Amino acid sequence: MTALVIAEHDNASLKGATLNTVTAAREISMFLDGQVHVLVMGSGCKAVAQRAAEIDGVSKVIHADGDSLAHGLAENVSAHVLVIAGGYSHIVFPATAGGKNVAPRVAAKLDVAQISDVTKVISPDTFERPIYAGNAIATVQSADGVKVITVRTTGFDAAAASGGAAAVETAAATADNGKSSFMGSEIAKSERPELTAAKIIVSGGRALGSSDKFNEILTPLADKLGAAIGASRAAVDAGYAPNDLQVGQTGKIVAPQLYIAAGISGAIQHLAGMKDSKVIVAINKDPEAPIFSVADYGLEADLFTAMPELVAAI
């Protein structure tokens, strides 16, 4: 039994989500003493393939390099996965925007059911996944010959990025099928850690009242802690923060070492995106706020007073 992990990268560096996905694939393959292979697709991404070969537990890396794969267009990427899919019992994607874009296409072409957001491997054909915004856990079993899986990366520890010595096999990239084309990209640059990879996150909610207050209250603490900044959906919808900062069921799923929630009530959609954080600190003046039910430390206080005092004390 061999599992194939679809690597997440930007043609220059391997994304951390790949390491968590490798751990999930290793858990699957260990049941029948199988192997884990990693597929790296892109353009000019040889260095990424070499980094993937160093991941502990990876037996082989397949490196496909070509212009058709340069921008990760789902139509071309899924076509290449399908070329080699027949040799694998499990095809495993991280449950990122990229993984969620490609996996359903692969599953549909293989005529199998996709298994989404896996957080635990019970056996090679049985998995756990959250439903109802994480309020319940479903156990799902698949009889399909090939399992197409997306992995919620917060459910698995990252595999060691070094210690492996896998062989790198070169494969010809599939031709561009012409169904989509890359027109351009606008990438926001920030000196802060990327939200899903940050070890510390300071998040704010609608209680902050305005975009100016959102930045004024959260930025000093984030600067002192070297933290990323997040936001609840309510704060994003109110225009206090950009959409790419949203944490929750319809935003980004995070699990940092420390999550500080300031002025966030704790709607179930938000909790679904951050409740796996190692330590949760909640600051809210409402003692009945649901966020306190998941917090390790709760401070019932006015955030406009408590946050500056916290910054001064650090």
C-alpha positions in Angstrom: 0.0 0.0 0.0 1.5 3.3 -1.1 0.1 6.8 -0.4 0.8 9.7 -2.7 1.1 13.2 -1.1 0.5 16.2 -3.3 3.1 18.8 -2.2 2.1 22.3 -1.6 4.8 24.9 -2.7 5.4 28.1 -4.5 8.1 26.8 -6.9 10.8 28.1 -4.5 10.0 26.6 -1.1 8.0 23.8 0.4 4.9 24.8 2.4 4.5 23.6 6.0 1.1 22.0 5.1 3.0 19.3 3.2 4.8 18.1 6.3 1.5 17.6 8.2 0.0 15.8 5.2 3.0 13.5 5.1 2.3 12.5 8.7 -1.2 11.6 7.8 0.0 9.6 4.8 2.5 7.8 7.0 -0.2 6.8 9.5 -2.2 5.4 6.6 0.7 3.4 5.1 1.9 2.0 8.4 -1.1 -0.2 8.7 0.1 -2.4 5.9 3.8 -1.5 5.9 3.5 0.7 2.9 5.3 3.7 1.5 4.8 7.4 1.2 5.6 9.1 -2.1 5.5 12.9 -2.7 4.5 14.5 -6.0 6.1 17.9 -6.6 4.6 19.7 -9.7 5.6 23.1 -10.9 8.1 25.0 -13.0 11.7 25.5 -11.9 10.9 23.7 -8.7 13.9 21.3 -8.5 14.9 22.7 -5.1 11.5 22.0 -3.8 11.8 18.4 -4.9 15.1 18.1 -3.1 13.6 19.5 0.1 10.7 17.0 -0.2 13.3 14.2 -0.5 14.7 15.2 2.9 11.3 14.8 4.8 11.5 12.0 7.3 9.4 9.0 6.2 9.2 9.8 2.5 10.4 6.9 0.2 10.3 8.6 -3.2 9.7 12.0 -4.7 8.3 12.4 -8.2 9.3 15.7 -9.7 7.3 17.0 -12.7 8.5 20.2 -14.1 6.9 22.2 -17.0 5.3 25.4 -18.0 1.8 23.9 -17.8 2.3 23.4 -14.1 4.0 26.7 -13.3 1.0 28.4 -11.6 -0.8 25.4 -10.2 -3.8 25.6 -12.4 -6.2 23.0 -11.1 -7.1 21.6 -14.6 -3.4 20.9 -15.4 -2.4 19.7 -12.0 -5.3 17.3 -11.7 -4.6 15.9 -15.1 -1.0 15.1 -14.1 -2.1 13.5 -10.8 -4.5 11.3 -12.9 -1.6 10.1 -15.1 0.0 8.3 -12.1 -3.0 7.8 -9.8 -3.3 4.1 -10.8 -0.2 3.2 -8.8 -1.6 4.4 -5.5 -4.1 3.3 -2.9 -4.4 6.7 -1.3 -4.0 10.2 -2.9 -3.6 12.7 -0.1 -3.9 16.5 -0.4 -3.6 19.2 2.3 -7.0 20.8 2.9 -5.7 24.2 1.7 -7.2 26.4 -1.0 -5.0 24.5 -3.6 -5.8 21.1 -2.3 -9.5 21.8 -2.2 -9.3 23.0 -5.7 -7.6 19.9 -7.2 -8.8 17.0 -5.1 -12.5 17.1 -6.2 -11.4 17.0 -9.8 -9.2 14.0 -9.2 -12.0 12.2 -7.3 -14.6 12.9 -9.9 -12.4 11.6 -12.8 -11.6 8.5 -10.8 -15.3 8.1 -10.0 -14.7 7.8 -6.2 -16.0 9.8 -3.2 -13.7 12.4 -1.8 -13.0 12.1 1.9 -12.6 15.7 3.2 -10.9 17.4 6.2 -9.6 14.2 7.8 -8.3 14.8 11.3 -7.6 11.2 12.4 -6.7 7.9 10.6 -8.4 4.9 12.2 -7.5 2.4 9.5 -6.6 2.5 5.8 -10.3 2.8 4.9 -11.7 4.6 8.0 -11.2 8.1 9.1 -12.5 10.9 11.4 -13.6 14.3 10.1 -15.4 17.2 11.8 -18.9 18.1 10.9 -21.3 20.8 12.0 -18.6 23.4 12.4 -16.6 20.9 14.5 -19.3 20.3 17.0 -19.5 16.6 16.0 -16.9 14.2 14.7 -18.0 11.8 11.9 -16.4 8.4 11.3 -16.4 7.7 7.6 -15.4 4.5 5.8 -14.7 4.1 2.1 -14.8 1.0 0.0 -13.4 2.8 -3.0 -10.3 1.2 -4.6 -8.5 4.6 -4.5 -9.1 7.0 -1.6 -8.8 10.7 -2.4 -8.3 12.5 0.8 -7.9 16.1 2.0 -6.2 16.4 5.4 -6.9 19.1 7.9 -3.3 19.9 8.8 -4.1 21.1 12.3 -5.0 17.5 13.1 -1.6 16.1 12.5 1.9 17.0 13.7 4.4 18.1 11.1 6.8 15.5 9.9 10.5 16.2 10.4 11.7 18.3 7.5 15.1 16.6 7.6 16.4 13.1 8.2 15.0 11.5 5.0 17.0 10.5 1.9 14.3 9.7 -0.7 15.1 9.1 -4.3 13.9 11.8 -6.7 12.4 10.5 -9.9 11.8 12.9 -12.8 8.5 12.7 -14.7 7.4 14.5 -17.9 4.8 17.2 -17.2 1.4 16.8 -18.9 0.7 19.3 -21.7 -1.5 22.3 -21.0 -5.1 21.3 -21.7 -6.1 24.8 -22.6 -9.1 24.9 -20.3 -7.8 27.7 -18.1 -5.0 30.3 -18.3 -3.0 32.3 -15.7 -3.7 36.0 -16.1 -1.8 37.4 -13.1 -1.6 37.6 -9.4 -1.6 40.3 -6.7 0.1 39.0 -3.6 0.0 41.0 -0.3 3.4 41.1 1.3 3.8 41.3 5.1 6.6 41.1 7.5 4.4 39.2 9.8 4.2 35.3 9.9 1.7 33.8 7.5 -1.5 33.1 9.4 -1.8 29.4 9.0 1.9 28.9 9.9 2.2 31.3 12.8 3.1 30.1 16.3 1.3 33.0 17.9 -1.8 34.7 16.7 -3.5 37.8 18.0 -7.1 38.1 16.8 -9.7 40.7 17.1 -13.5 40.8 16.8 -16.3 43.2 16.0 -16.1 44.7 19.6 -13.0 46.7 18.4 -15.5 49.0 16.7 -13.5 50.2 13.7 -10.6 49.5 11.4 -8.5 52.2 13.2 -9.1 50.6 16.6 -8.5 47.1 15.2 -5.0 48.1 14.2 -4.4 50.4 17.1 -5.2 47.8 19.7 -3.9 44.6 18.1 -0.7 45.7 16.4 1.4 46.7 19.5 0.8 43.3 21.1 1.4 41.4 17.8 4.7 43.4 17.3 5.9 42.5 20.8 5.1 38.8 20.4 6.2 38.5 16.8 2.7 37.3 16.1 0.4 37.1 13.1 -2.9 39.1 13.2 -6.3 37.4 12.7 -9.9 38.4 12.7 -13.3 37.0 13.2 -15.8 36.9 10.3 -17.8 39.7 12.0 -14.7 41.9 12.0 -14.0 41.2 8.4 -17.6 41.7 7.3 -17.6 45.1 9.2 -14.6 46.1 7.2 -12.2 46.2 10.1 -9.7 43.7 8.6 -9.0 42.2 5.1 -10.5 38.9 4.2 -7.2 37.1 4.3 -7.0 37.6 8.0 -10.3 35.8 8.7 -10.1 32.8 11.1 -12.9 30.3 11.2 -15.0 27.8 9.3 -15.2 30.1 6.2 -11.8 31.5 6.8 -8.5 29.9 7.7 -8.0 27.0 10.1 -5.2 27.6 12.5 -3.6 25.8 15.5 -0.8 28.0 16.9 1.0 27.5 20.1 -0.8 30.6 21.5 -4.1 32.2 20.3 -5.2 35.5 21.9 -8.8 36.4 21.1 -9.7 40.0 21.9 -13.3 41.1 21.7 -14.4 37.9 20.0 -17.6 36.4 21.3 -16.8 32.9 20.1 -19.5 31.9 17.5 -19.2 28.2 16.5 -18.0 29.2 13.1 -15.0 31.0 14.6 -14.3 28.2 17.2 -14.2 25.7 14.4 -11.1 27.5 13.0 -9.0 27.9 16.1 -10.1 25.6 18.9 -7.2 23.2 18.2 -4.8 26.0 19.3 -2.4 24.7 22.1 -3.2 27.7 24.5 -6.2 30.0 24.0 -6.4 33.3 25.9 -9.7 35.2 25.7 -10.3 38.8 26.6 -14.0 39.8 26.7 -16.2 41.9 29.0 -19.1 39.5 28.6 -18.8 36.7 31.1 -21.3 34.6 29.1 -19.2 34.8 25.8 -18.9 31.3 24.3 -15.2 31.9 23.7 -14.6 31.3 27.4 -15.8 27.7 27.0 -12.7 26.8 25.0 -10.2 29.3 26.6 -7.4 28.0 28.7 -7.2 31.5 30.3 -10.0 34.0 30.3 -9.9 37.7 31.3 -13.3 39.3 31.9 -12.3 42.9 31.1 -12.7 45.8 28.7 -10.2 45.0 25.9 -9.5 48.8 25.4 -8.0 48.8 28.9 -6.7 45.3 29.1 -4.8 45.1 25.8 -2.6 48.3 26.4 -1.9 47.0 30.0 -0.8 43.7 28.6 1.5 45.3 26.1 3.0 47.5 28.8 3.6 44.4 31.0 5.5 42.5 28.4 
